[in-house]
Amino acid sequence: MKIKCPKCDEGAELASDFSVVRCEHCNLDMSYGEYVKFVAHNVAKYSDILGDYSGSTEGESAGTLDEWD
């Protein structure tokens, strides 16, 4: 699946099993989890997606970006 590379803004490839993100333009090669974290830390409007990885967040906050480092 094609996605936007977080480093060079070109087209990157997300593996069909969501295991890895690779960009031929800038040689990006990271796991999908690392990609999500990278985007969340570098694109302010996506910072809330870290909560998707914290399990059930009902009645709780997902914490701050600093807590996820």
Secondary structure, DSSP 4 states (H G I P E B T S, - for coil): -EEE-TTTSSEEEE-TTS-EEEETTTTEEEEHHHHHHHHHHH-GGGGGGGGGGSS--TTS----GGGG-
